């Protein structure tokens, strides 16, 4: 696995996504953890078994519709799942 991104790298990624404000601390933590997962070679495939993500998108549509539940589903190229 590669190194975890530095805070300034994560801030740049968040700015690149044009996210200017998170609704609450839970949303901010979910976003940072999501970006760390992507940096480690995981690929987001949606927010649940039924949802998907469009090619090239970093965040699935509706990822932050809830104020207290954040769910991402990932796959990794080294996993058979």
GUSE-235652 format. One record per residue: residue in one letter; z, y, x of N, C-alpha, C in turn; residue number from 1. Coordinates in steps of 0.2 Angstrom, whole numbers. Layout:
BEGIN
<r rest="A" n_z="Z" n_y="Y" n_x="X" ca_z="Z" ca_y="Y" ca_x="X" c_z="Z" c_y="Y" c_x="X" nr="NUM"/>
...
END
This chain:
BEGIN
<r rest="X" n_z="0" n_y="-6" n_x="4" ca_z="0" ca_y="0" ca_x="0" c_z="0" c_y="6" c_x="4" nr="1"/>
<r rest="X" n_z="-3" n_y="11" n_x="2" ca_z="-3" ca_y="18" ca_x="5" c_z="3" c_y="22" c_x="4" nr="2"/>
<r rest="X" n_z="4" n_y="27" n_x="8" ca_z="10" ca_y="31" ca_x="7" c_z="10" c_y="35" c_x="1" nr="3"/>
<r rest="X" n_z="16" n_y="36" n_x="-2" ca_z="16" ca_y="40" ca_x="-8" c_z="14" c_y="47" c_x="-6" nr="4"/>
<r rest="X" n_z="11" n_y="51" n_x="-11" ca_z="8" ca_y="57" ca_x="-9" c_z="14" c_y="62" c_x="-8" nr="5"/>
<r rest="X" n_z="13" n_y="67" n_x="-4" ca_z="18" ca_y="73" ca_x="-3" c_z="18" c_y="77" c_x="-10" nr="6"/>
<r rest="X" n_z="24" n_y="80" n_x="-11" ca_z="25" ca_y="84" ca_x="-17" c_z="19" c_y="89" c_x="-18" nr="7"/>
<r rest="X" n_z="17" n_y="93" n_x="-12" ca_z="12" ca_y="98" ca_x="-13" c_z="5" c_y="95" c_x="-15" nr="8"/>
<r rest="X" n_z="4" n_y="88" n_x="-13" ca_z="-2" ca_y="85" ca_x="-15" c_z="-2" c_y="83" c_x="-22" nr="9"/>
<r rest="X" n_z="4" n_y="81" n_x="-25" ca_z="5" ca_y="80" ca_x="-32" c_z="4" c_y="86" c_x="-36" nr="10"/>
<r rest="X" n_z="7" n_y="92" n_x="-34" ca_z="6" ca_y="98" ca_x="-37" c_z="-1" c_y="100" c_x="-37" nr="11"/>
<r rest="X" n_z="-5" n_y="99" n_x="-32" ca_z="-12" ca_y="101" ca_x="-32" c_z="-16" c_y="97" c_x="-37" nr="12"/>
<r rest="X" n_z="-14" n_y="90" n_x="-38" ca_z="-17" ca_y="86" ca_x="-42" c_z="-16" c_y="88" c_x="-50" nr="13"/>
<r rest="X" n_z="-10" n_y="90" n_x="-51" ca_z="-8" ca_y="92" ca_x="-57" c_z="-12" c_y="99" c_x="-59" nr="14"/>
<r rest="X" n_z="-12" n_y="103" n_x="-54" ca_z="-16" ca_y="109" ca_x="-55" c_z="-24" c_y="108" c_x="-57" nr="15"/>
<r rest="X" n_z="-26" n_y="103" n_x="-53" ca_z="-33" ca_y="101" ca_x="-54" c_z="-35" c_y="98" c_x="-61" nr="16"/>
<r rest="X" n_z="-29" n_y="95" n_x="-64" ca_z="-30" ca_y="92" ca_x="-71" c_z="-29" c_y="98" c_x="-76" nr="17"/>
<r rest="X" n_z="-28" n_y="104" n_x="-73" ca_z="-27" ca_y="110" ca_x="-78" c_z="-21" c_y="109" c_x="-82" nr="18"/>
<r rest="X" n_z="-16" n_y="106" n_x="-80" ca_z="-10" ca_y="105" ca_x="-84" c_z="-5" c_y="111" c_x="-81" nr="19"/>
<r rest="X" n_z="-4" n_y="116" n_x="-85" ca_z="0" ca_y="122" ca_x="-83" c_z="8" c_y="121" c_x="-85" nr="20"/>
<r rest="X" n_z="9" n_y="117" n_x="-90" ca_z="16" ca_y="116" ca_x="-92" c_z="17" c_y="110" c_x="-96" nr="21"/>
<r rest="X" n_z="23" n_y="106" n_x="-94" ca_z="25" ca_y="100" ca_x="-97" c_z="29" c_y="102" c_x="-103" nr="22"/>
<r rest="X" n_z="29" n_y="98" n_x="-108" ca_z="33" ca_y="99" ca_x="-114" c_z="41" c_y="98" c_x="-112" nr="23"/>
<r rest="X" n_z="42" n_y="93" n_x="-108" ca_z="49" ca_y="92" ca_x="-106" c_z="49" c_y="88" c_x="-99" nr="24"/>
<r rest="X" n_z="55" n_y="87" n_x="-97" ca_z="56" ca_y="83" ca_x="-91" c_z="53" c_y="76" c_x="-91" nr="25"/>
<r rest="X" n_z="54" n_y="73" n_x="-97" ca_z="51" ca_y="66" ca_x="-97" c_z="44" c_y="66" c_x="-96" nr="26"/>
<r rest="X" n_z="40" n_y="71" n_x="-99" ca_z="33" ca_y="72" ca_x="-98" c_z="31" c_y="73" c_x="-91" nr="27"/>
<r rest="X" n_z="35" n_y="77" n_x="-87" ca_z="34" ca_y="79" ca_x="-80" c_z="35" c_y="73" c_x="-76" nr="28"/>
<r rest="X" n_z="40" n_y="69" n_x="-77" ca_z="41" ca_y="63" ca_x="-73" c_z="36" c_y="58" c_x="-74" nr="29"/>
<r rest="X" n_z="34" n_y="57" n_x="-81" ca_z="29" ca_y="52" ca_x="-82" c_z="22" c_y="54" c_x="-79" nr="30"/>
<r rest="X" n_z="20" n_y="60" n_x="-79" ca_z="14" ca_y="63" ca_x="-75" c_z="14" c_y="61" c_x="-68" nr="31"/>
<r rest="X" n_z="20" n_y="63" n_x="-65" ca_z="21" ca_y="62" ca_x="-58" c_z="20" c_y="55" c_x="-56" nr="32"/>
<r rest="X" n_z="24" n_y="50" n_x="-60" ca_z="24" ca_y="43" ca_x="-58" c_z="17" c_y="40" c_x="-59" nr="33"/>
<r rest="X" n_z="13" n_y="43" n_x="-64" ca_z="6" ca_y="41" ca_x="-66" c_z="2" c_y="42" c_x="-60" nr="34"/>
<r rest="X" n_z="2" n_y="48" n_x="-57" ca_z="-2" ca_y="50" ca_x="-51" c_z="0" c_y="46" c_x="-45" nr="35"/>
<r rest="X" n_z="6" n_y="44" n_x="-44" ca_z="8" ca_y="40" ca_x="-39" c_z="5" c_y="33" c_x="-40" nr="36"/>
<r rest="X" n_z="5" n_y="30" n_x="-46" ca_z="2" ca_y="24" ca_x="-47" c_z="-5" c_y="24" c_x="-45" nr="37"/>
<r rest="X" n_z="-9" n_y="29" n_x="-47" ca_z="-16" ca_y="30" ca_x="-45" c_z="-17" c_y="30" c_x="-38" nr="38"/>
<r rest="X" n_z="-12" n_y="34" n_x="-34" ca_z="-13" ca_y="34" ca_x="-27" c_z="-12" c_y="28" c_x="-23" nr="39"/>
<r rest="X" n_z="-8" n_y="23" n_x="-27" ca_z="-7" ca_y="16" ca_x="-24" c_z="-12" c_y="11" c_x="-25" nr="40"/>
<r rest="X" n_z="-18" n_y="13" n_x="-28" ca_z="-23" ca_y="9" ca_x="-30" c_z="-23" c_y="6" c_x="-37" nr="41"/>
<r rest="X" n_z="-19" n_y="8" n_x="-41" ca_z="-19" ca_y="6" ca_x="-48" c_z="-24" c_y="10" c_x="-52" nr="42"/>
<r rest="X" n_z="-27" n_y="7" n_x="-57" ca_z="-32" ca_y="10" ca_x="-61" c_z="-29" c_y="10" c_x="-68" nr="43"/>
<r rest="X" n_z="-28" n_y="16" n_x="-71" ca_z="-26" ca_y="16" ca_x="-78" c_z="-31" c_y="14" c_x="-83" nr="44"/>
<r rest="X" n_z="-30" n_y="9" n_x="-87" ca_z="-34" ca_y="7" ca_x="-92" c_z="-33" c_y="9" c_x="-99" nr="45"/>
<r rest="X" n_z="-28" n_y="13" n_x="-100" ca_z="-26" ca_y="15" ca_x="-107" c_z="-18" c_y="16" c_x="-107" nr="46"/>
<r rest="X" n_z="-16" n_y="18" n_x="-114" ca_z="-9" ca_y="19" ca_x="-115" c_z="-6" c_y="13" c_x="-119" nr="47"/>
<r rest="X" n_z="-10" n_y="8" n_x="-121" ca_z="-8" ca_y="2" ca_x="-124" c_z="-13" c_y="-3" c_x="-124" nr="48"/>
<r rest="X" n_z="-12" n_y="-9" n_x="-127" ca_z="-16" ca_y="-14" ca_x="-127" c_z="-23" c_y="-12" c_x="-131" nr="49"/>
<r rest="X" n_z="-22" n_y="-8" n_x="-136" ca_z="-28" ca_y="-6" ca_x="-140" c_z="-32" c_y="0" c_x="-138" nr="50"/>
<r rest="X" n_z="-29" n_y="4" n_x="-134" ca_z="-32" ca_y="10" ca_x="-132" c_z="-36" c_y="9" c_x="-125" nr="51"/>
<r rest="X" n_z="-40" n_y="14" n_x="-124" ca_z="-44" ca_y="13" ca_x="-117" c_z="-44" c_y="20" c_x="-114" nr="52"/>
<r rest="X" n_z="-48" n_y="21" n_x="-109" ca_z="-48" ca_y="27" ca_x="-105" c_z="-56" c_y="28" c_x="-103" nr="53"/>
<r rest="X" n_z="-58" n_y="34" n_x="-104" ca_z="-65" ca_y="35" ca_x="-103" c_z="-66" c_y="35" c_x="-95" nr="54"/>
<r rest="X" n_z="-72" n_y="32" n_x="-93" ca_z="-74" ca_y="32" ca_x="-86" c_z="-73" c_y="39" c_x="-83" nr="55"/>
<r rest="X" n_z="-70" n_y="39" n_x="-77" ca_z="-69" ca_y="45" ca_x="-73" c_z="-63" c_y="50" c_x="-75" nr="56"/>
<r rest="X" n_z="-60" n_y="48" n_x="-81" ca_z="-54" ca_y="52" ca_x="-83" c_z="-47" c_y="49" c_x="-79" nr="57"/>
<r rest="X" n_z="-43" n_y="54" n_x="-78" ca_z="-37" ca_y="52" ca_x="-74" c_z="-31" c_y="51" c_x="-79" nr="58"/>
<r rest="X" n_z="-31" n_y="55" n_x="-85" ca_z="-26" ca_y="54" ca_x="-90" c_z="-30" c_y="51" c_x="-97" nr="59"/>
<r rest="X" n_z="-27" n_y="46" n_x="-100" ca_z="-30" ca_y="44" ca_x="-106" c_z="-29" c_y="49" c_x="-112" nr="60"/>
<r rest="X" n_z="-33" n_y="49" n_x="-116" ca_z="-32" ca_y="54" ca_x="-122" c_z="-26" c_y="52" c_x="-126" nr="61"/>
<r rest="X" n_z="-22" n_y="57" n_x="-127" ca_z="-16" ca_y="56" ca_x="-131" c_z="-10" c_y="53" c_x="-127" nr="62"/>
<r rest="X" n_z="-10" n_y="54" n_x="-121" ca_z="-5" ca_y="51" ca_x="-116" c_z="2" c_y="55" c_x="-118" nr="63"/>
<r rest="X" n_z="1" n_y="61" n_x="-120" ca_z="8" ca_y="65" ca_x="-121" c_z="9" c_y="67" c_x="-129" nr="64"/>
<r rest="X" n_z="6" n_y="63" n_x="-133" ca_z="7" ca_y="64" ca_x="-140" c_z="14" c_y="64" c_x="-143" nr="65"/>
<r rest="X" n_z="18" n_y="60" n_x="-139" ca_z="25" ca_y="59" ca_x="-141" c_z="30" c_y="63" c_x="-137" nr="66"/>
<r rest="X" n_z="35" n_y="65" n_x="-139" ca_z="40" ca_y="69" ca_x="-135" c_z="45" c_y="65" c_x="-131" nr="67"/>
<r rest="X" n_z="45" n_y="58" n_x="-132" ca_z="50" ca_y="54" ca_x="-129" c_z="48" c_y="47" c_x="-127" nr="68"/>
<r rest="X" n_z="41" n_y="46" n_x="-128" ca_z="39" ca_y="39" ca_x="-126" c_z="32" c_y="40" c_x="-123" nr="69"/>
<r rest="X" n_z="32" n_y="38" n_x="-116" ca_z="25" ca_y="38" ca_x="-113" c_z="24" c_y="32" c_x="-110" nr="70"/>
<r rest="X" n_z="18" n_y="29" n_x="-111" ca_z="16" ca_y="23" ca_x="-110" c_z="9" c_y="23" c_x="-106" nr="71"/>
<r rest="X" n_z="8" n_y="19" n_x="-101" ca_z="2" ca_y="19" ca_x="-97" c_z="1" c_y="11" c_x="-96" nr="72"/>
<r rest="X" n_z="-5" n_y="9" n_x="-96" ca_z="-7" ca_y="2" ca_x="-94" c_z="-11" c_y="2" c_x="-88" nr="73"/>
<r rest="X" n_z="-10" n_y="-2" n_x="-83" ca_z="-13" ca_y="-2" ca_x="-77" c_z="-16" c_y="-8" c_x="-75" nr="74"/>
<r rest="X" n_z="-21" n_y="-8" n_x="-71" ca_z="-24" ca_y="-14" ca_x="-67" c_z="-24" c_y="-13" c_x="-60" nr="75"/>
<r rest="X" n_z="-24" n_y="-18" n_x="-56" ca_z="-25" ca_y="-17" ca_x="-49" c_z="-30" c_y="-22" c_x="-46" nr="76"/>
<r rest="X" n_z="-34" n_y="-19" n_x="-41" ca_z="-40" ca_y="-23" ca_x="-39" c_z="-38" c_y="-30" c_x="-36" nr="77"/>
<r rest="X" n_z="-32" n_y="-30" n_x="-34" ca_z="-29" ca_y="-36" ca_x="-30" c_z="-26" c_y="-41" c_x="-35" nr="78"/>
<r rest="X" n_z="-26" n_y="-39" n_x="-42" ca_z="-23" ca_y="-43" ca_x="-47" c_z="-28" c_y="-47" c_x="-51" nr="79"/>
<r rest="X" n_z="-26" n_y="-53" n_x="-53" ca_z="-31" ca_y="-57" ca_x="-57" c_z="-30" c_y="-55" c_x="-64" nr="80"/>
<r rest="X" n_z="-25" n_y="-51" n_x="-66" ca_z="-24" ca_y="-50" ca_x="-73" c_z="-29" c_y="-44" c_x="-75" nr="81"/>
END
